[in-house]
Amino acid sequence: MAIRASRRSLRGISAVAALLAIGAVGCSDVSDAVDSAKDSAKKVTRQRSVFSLDTGDCYNPNGKAEETAYAVEIVPCDEAHRGQVVGEFAIDNGKGYPGDDGIATIADTRCPVEAQNYAPDTWALPKGVALFYYTPTKESWATGDRAVSCTYTVEKGTFSGSLATAKSLKPEQTTYLKGSNAVYEALWAHQSEKDAVEDDLAGYKAQAKAVAAALDAHVKGLDGIEGTEVGKLRATLTKAAGNWKKAASAADADTFYIAYDPAFTDINPSKSVAARKELGLATTVPADEAEVWAG
């Protein structure tokens, strides 16, 4: 977020610009100018400080997605927009300003959780949507700002409709998504910074251990869900969990690679498409995930 800006000043500047536009045109263009002025006026009345964003708000940034912001344009979710607030939380008041990197680390950890609680099925998100967040700056922190607003936002284009889906899901859909999301969270959250297993065997083994544990929990959740395709996926993931456990206990890099190859292959998102269809969930693998396994 940023230091609180005067909403009155923002309205005044925009209103003057609209009036000047009307005065600068010829009679034949008055209708278009009036329409333009009305649009500008509507945008002004929809401005809201970033300090007052609420979960569920759909909005348009007043600029690029990544920059310091004072206000955004709040719009009805059934209109085209660039972002929606999908979660909020406050940073511990008892701590000093964590620094820009510290703030980013906190948001990187918490916002994915908030987002999945609001919109659990990431496959159902509109194309181009990514996770962004509004956070305190050093200056706003000094005024008591501790809020982080987590959003799904597109850098280019727009989307329509609310992303709120958690409350509309059936119990078996929620169970599936909770388990599936946890598997991929474990995979990427524990990804080593080293490209080669030989350079960080301990780190890769820790990742394998975390993924195996998440898979065990996911398979257990699937035990209570009926369906032929769900049963097939359960068998595949059970085998995958076994290989991740072998990788986690590997004595050397060569042994790790032998277990890792089938372990990674069996959690390829494409293997869950049939089960997702059976459960009535989105079935198009997100492009970024498909790219990872295509390599």
C-alpha positions as a printed NumPy array, in Angstrom:
array([[  0.   ,   0.   ,   0.   ],
       [  1.152,   3.595,   0.236],
       [  0.668,   6.768,   2.189],
       [ -3.003,   7.667,   2.252],
       [ -3.853,  10.056,  -0.596],
       [ -6.691,  12.58 ,  -0.49 ],
       [ -9.759,  11.23 ,  -2.251],
       [-11.01 ,  14.791,  -2.621],
       [ -7.909,  15.795,  -4.581],
       [ -8.249,  12.728,  -6.775],
       [-11.857,  13.592,  -7.596],
       [-11.048,  17.208,  -8.258],
       [ -8.271,  16.49 , -10.732],
       [-10.391,  13.987, -12.634],
       [-13.433,  16.245, -12.719],
       [-11.455,  19.176, -14.118],
       [ -9.973,  16.968, -16.818],
       [-13.453,  15.867, -17.833],
       [-14.752,  19.434, -18.038],
       [-11.794,  20.57 , -20.123],
       [-12.431,  17.716, -22.537],
       [-16.013,  18.871, -23.059],
       [-14.99 ,  22.461, -23.657],
       [-12.395,  21.547, -26.267],
       [-14.668,  19.848, -28.792],
       [-16.978,  21.024, -31.535],
       [-20.749,  20.783, -31.485],
       [-20.836,  17.619, -33.567],
       [-18.667,  15.858, -31.027],
       [-20.565,  16.968, -27.937],
       [-22.424,  13.666, -27.561],
       [-19.229,  11.624, -27.606],
       [-17.559,  14.053, -25.227],
       [-20.493,  13.872, -22.815],
       [-20.378,  10.074, -22.872],
       [-16.647,  10.204, -22.225],
       [-17.157,  12.631, -19.37 ],
       [-19.813,  10.376, -17.863],
       [-17.418,   7.44 , -18.027],
       [-14.721,   9.529, -16.361],
       [-17.13 ,  10.677, -13.678],
       [-18.234,   7.103, -13.009],
       [-14.618,   6.031, -12.646],
       [-14.008,   8.856, -10.168],
       [-16.964,   7.859,  -7.978],
       [-15.675,   4.278,  -7.932],
       [-12.26 ,   5.202,  -6.576],
       [-11.388,   3.706,  -3.207],
       [ -8.281,   3.895,  -1.085],
       [ -6.213,   0.728,  -1.102],
       [ -6.457,   0.864,   2.68 ],
       [-10.177,   0.061,   2.521],
       [-10.159,  -2.934,   0.162],
       [-12.312,  -5.878,   1.265],
       [-12.208,  -9.542,   0.316],
       [-14.437, -10.032,  -2.711],
       [-13.918,  -6.547,  -4.155],
       [-13.407,  -6.506,  -7.929],
       [-11.25 ,  -3.642,  -9.146],
       [ -9.06 ,  -2.025, -11.769],
       [ -5.605,  -0.774, -10.767],
       [ -4.903,   2.856, -11.611],
       [ -1.779,   1.911, -13.523],
       [  0.42 ,  -1.138, -13.769],
       [ -0.257,  -4.175, -11.594],
       [  3.099,  -3.842,  -9.833],
       [  3.604,  -0.348,  -8.434],
       [  2.888,   1.711,  -5.338],
       [ -0.818,   2.487,  -5.254],
       [ -2.985,   4.958,  -3.416],
       [ -6.378,   4.025,  -4.831],
       [ -8.087,   1.625,  -7.209],
       [-11.337,   1.653,  -9.157],
       [-13.907,  -0.633,  -7.55 ],
       [-16.33 ,  -2.176, -10.082],
       [-19.208,  -4.669,  -9.948],
       [-17.806,  -8.146, -10.468],
       [-20.102,  -8.798, -13.422],
       [-18.323,  -5.984, -15.305],
       [-14.939,  -6.453, -16.96 ],
       [-12.132,  -5.903, -14.468],
       [ -8.469,  -6.708, -13.937],
       [ -8.419,  -8.002, -10.372],
       [-10.303,  -9.276,  -7.355],
       [ -9.338,  -9.287,  -3.683],
       [ -9.353, -12.925,  -2.573],
       [ -8.072, -12.638,   0.97 ],
       [ -6.724, -10.331,   3.644],
       [ -4.643, -10.6  ,   6.783],
       [ -2.754,  -8.364,   9.178],
       [  0.961,  -8.619,   9.958],
       [  1.824,  -8.969,  13.645],
       [  1.583,  -5.541,  15.27 ],
       [  4.279,  -6.377,  17.787],
       [  7.06 ,  -6.391,  15.222],
       [  8.971,  -3.557,  13.611],
       [  8.863,  -3.   ,   9.864],
       [ 10.181,  -6.283,   8.383],
       [ 11.672,  -4.547,   5.348],
       [ 10.522,  -4.872,   1.759],
       [ 11.927,  -8.39 ,   1.417],
       [ 10.466,  -9.45 ,   4.747],
       [  7.032,  -8.148,   3.775],
       [  7.259,  -9.978,   0.444],
       [  8.199, -13.23 ,   2.19 ],
       [  5.216, -12.971,   4.526],
       [  2.853, -12.256,   1.623],
       [  4.379, -15.023,  -0.515],
       [  3.614, -17.468,   2.295],
       [  0.16 , -16.318,   3.367],
       [ -1.485, -15.131,   0.144],
       [ -1.486, -18.525,  -1.63 ],
       [ -3.334, -19.963,   1.376],
       [ -5.847, -17.105,   1.419],
       [ -6.346, -17.402,  -2.343],
       [ -6.986, -21.134,  -2.259],
       [ -9.465, -20.729,   0.568],
       [-11.381, -18.302,  -1.655],
       [-10.9  , -19.944,  -5.066],
       [ -9.67 , -23.516,  -4.458],
       [ -9.609, -24.688,  -8.071],
       [ -6.721, -22.87 ,  -9.734],
       [ -7.533, -24.661, -13.006],
       [-10.791, -22.699, -13.17 ],
       [ -9.114, -19.297, -12.992],
       [ -9.358, -17.023, -16.05 ],
       [ -6.38 , -17.07 , -18.423],
       [ -3.561, -14.759, -17.38 ],
       [ -4.647, -14.39 , -13.756],
       [ -1.775, -14.38 , -11.261],
       [ -1.425, -13.745,  -7.547],
       [ -0.582, -10.184,  -6.525],
       [ -0.874,  -8.387,  -3.206],
       [ -1.039,  -4.913,  -1.735],
       [  1.335,  -4.59 ,   1.226],
       [  2.444,  -1.838,   3.623],
       [  5.351,   0.396,   2.649],
       [  7.869,   1.643,   5.193],
       [  6.025,   4.966,   5.29 ],
       [  2.536,   3.511,   5.682],
       [  3.817,   1.087,   8.328],
       [  4.776,   4.096,  10.458],
       [  1.127,   5.234,  10.358],
       [ -0.124,   1.852,  11.619],
       [ -0.713,   0.074,   8.305],
       [ -0.358,  -3.689,   8.778],
       [ -2.844,  -5.034,   6.226],
       [ -2.031,  -7.259,   3.268],
       [ -4.663,  -7.619,   0.542],
       [ -4.196, -10.73 ,  -1.602],
       [ -5.543, -10.475,  -5.145],
       [ -5.847, -12.413,  -8.354],
       [ -4.989,  -9.917, -11.08 ],
       [ -4.216,  -9.908, -14.797],
       [ -1.431,  -7.657, -16.101],
       [ -3.059,  -7.524, -19.544],
       [ -6.711,  -7.803, -20.516],
       [ -9.677,  -8.256, -18.196],
       [-12.036, -10.937, -16.909],
       [-15.629, -10.953, -15.715],
       [-17.384, -12.604, -12.793],
       [-16.372, -13.34 ,  -9.234],
       [-13.684, -15.905,  -8.483],
       [-15.417, -16.94 ,  -5.26 ],
       [-16.055, -20.657,  -5.633],
       [-15.262, -22.194,  -2.249],
       [-18.837, -22.053,  -0.942],
       [-20.31 , -23.573,  -4.113],
       [-18.148, -26.701,  -4.087],
       [-19.443, -30.118,  -3.084],
       [-17.683, -31.871,  -0.159],
       [-15.921, -34.355,  -2.449],
       [-14.689, -31.527,  -4.688],
       [-13.331, -29.638,  -1.699],
       [-11.598, -32.763,  -0.389],
       [ -9.986, -33.441,  -3.755],
       [ -8.784, -29.868,  -4.252],
       [ -7.416, -29.576,  -0.732],
       [ -5.327, -32.71 ,  -1.195],
       [ -4.217, -31.922,  -4.739],
       [ -3.24 , -28.341,  -3.944],
       [ -1.194, -29.509,  -0.97 ],
       [  0.841, -31.877,  -3.154],
       [  1.962, -29.141,  -5.541],
       [  2.503, -26.673,  -2.707],
       [  4.862, -29.194,  -1.121],
       [  6.661, -29.691,  -4.432],
       [  7.337, -26.015,  -5.161],
       [  7.72 , -24.759,  -1.598],
       [ 10.599, -27.177,  -1.052],
       [ 12.24 , -26.767,  -4.445],
       [ 16.022, -26.596,  -4.126],
       [ 17.841, -23.587,  -5.568],
       [ 20.373, -25.973,  -7.068],
       [ 19.683, -27.357, -10.532],
       [ 21.472, -30.653,  -9.946],
       [ 20.67 , -33.214,  -7.272],
       [ 24.409, -33.827,  -6.82 ],
       [ 24.78 , -30.242,  -5.593],
       [ 22.053, -30.481,  -2.952],
       [ 21.047, -34.066,  -2.264],
       [ 19.795, -33.184,   1.229],
       [ 17.553, -30.437,  -0.17 ],
       [ 16.057, -32.672,  -2.836],
       [ 15.465, -35.428,  -0.304],
       [ 13.663, -32.957,   1.963],
       [ 11.44 , -32.003,  -0.963],
       [ 10.713, -35.66 ,  -1.696],
       [  9.787, -36.273,   1.934],
       [  7.36 , -33.335,   1.928],
       [  5.721, -34.415,  -1.339],
       [  5.383, -38.015,  -0.109],
       [  3.627, -36.823,   3.058],
       [  1.259, -34.624,   1.046],
       [  0.493, -37.508,  -1.304],
       [ -0.274, -39.827,   1.601],
       [ -2.792, -37.284,   2.906],
       [ -4.257, -36.784,  -0.569],
       [ -4.686, -40.528,  -1.148],
       [ -6.343, -40.873,   2.254],
       [ -8.826, -38.164,   1.282],
       [ -9.568, -39.882,  -2.012],
       [-10.402, -43.112,  -0.145],
       [-13.749, -41.605,   0.781],
       [-14.661, -40.52 ,  -2.759],
       [-16.445, -42.875,  -5.133],
       [-15.786, -43.032,  -8.866],
       [-13.931, -45.201, -11.353],
       [-11.548, -42.464, -12.474],
       [-10.957, -41.303,  -8.926],
       [-10.028, -44.878,  -8.07 ],
       [ -7.531, -45.007, -10.934],
       [ -5.974, -41.726,  -9.841],
       [ -5.764, -42.994,  -6.263],
       [ -3.778, -46.008,  -7.459],
       [ -1.432, -43.815,  -9.507],
       [ -0.819, -41.45 ,  -6.62 ],
       [ -0.248, -44.327,  -4.206],
       [  2.504, -45.577,  -6.49 ],
       [  3.874, -42.045,  -6.78 ],
       [  3.992, -41.69 ,  -2.991],
       [  6.039, -44.881,  -2.765],
       [  8.595, -43.55 ,  -5.24 ],
       [  8.817, -40.188,  -3.51 ],
       [  9.54 , -42.041,  -0.266],
       [ 12.313, -43.991,  -2.016],
       [ 13.752, -40.719,  -3.262],
       [ 13.56 , -39.256,   0.231],
       [ 15.654, -42.117,   1.618],
       [ 18.141, -42.314,  -1.271],
       [ 21.732, -42.863,  -0.229],
       [ 23.171, -41.083,  -3.263],
       [ 22.197, -39.004,  -6.274],
       [ 21.972, -41.967,  -8.66 ],
       [ 19.52 , -43.779,  -6.395],
       [ 17.539, -40.563,  -6.026],
       [ 17.225, -40.118,  -9.786],
       [ 15.975, -43.687, -10.268],
       [ 13.073, -43.063,  -7.853],
       [ 12.497, -39.437,  -8.798],
       [ 11.789, -39.971, -12.489],
       [  8.642, -42.132, -12.048],
       [  7.662, -40.174,  -8.921],
       [  7.604, -36.895, -10.818],
       [  5.914, -38.435, -13.851],
       [  3.046, -39.84 , -11.785],
       [  2.087, -36.439, -10.376],
       [  1.843, -34.938, -13.857],
       [ -1.382, -32.857, -13.655],
       [ -2.617, -34.379, -16.916],
       [ -3.048, -37.692, -15.11 ],
       [ -5.804, -36.135, -12.982],
       [ -7.937, -34.787, -15.849],
       [-10.276, -37.806, -16.018],
       [-10.84 , -37.793, -12.255],
       [-11.48 , -34.061, -12.3  ],
       [-14.063, -34.525, -15.042],
       [-15.742, -37.228, -12.989],
       [-15.867, -34.847, -10.034],
       [-17.238, -31.969, -12.101],
       [-14.124, -29.799, -11.806],
       [-12.189, -27.828, -14.424],
       [-10.252, -30.105, -16.789],
       [ -7.866, -27.82 , -18.674],
       [ -4.337, -28.045, -17.295],
       [ -2.985, -24.5  , -16.722],
       [ -0.379, -23.62 , -19.338],
       [  2.441, -23.055, -16.858],
       [  1.904, -26.458, -15.241],
       [  1.627, -28.219, -18.595],
       [  4.914, -26.635, -19.645],
       [  6.766, -27.986, -16.607],
       [  5.812, -31.593, -17.303],
       [  6.174, -31.22 , -21.076],
       [  9.896, -30.739, -20.555]])
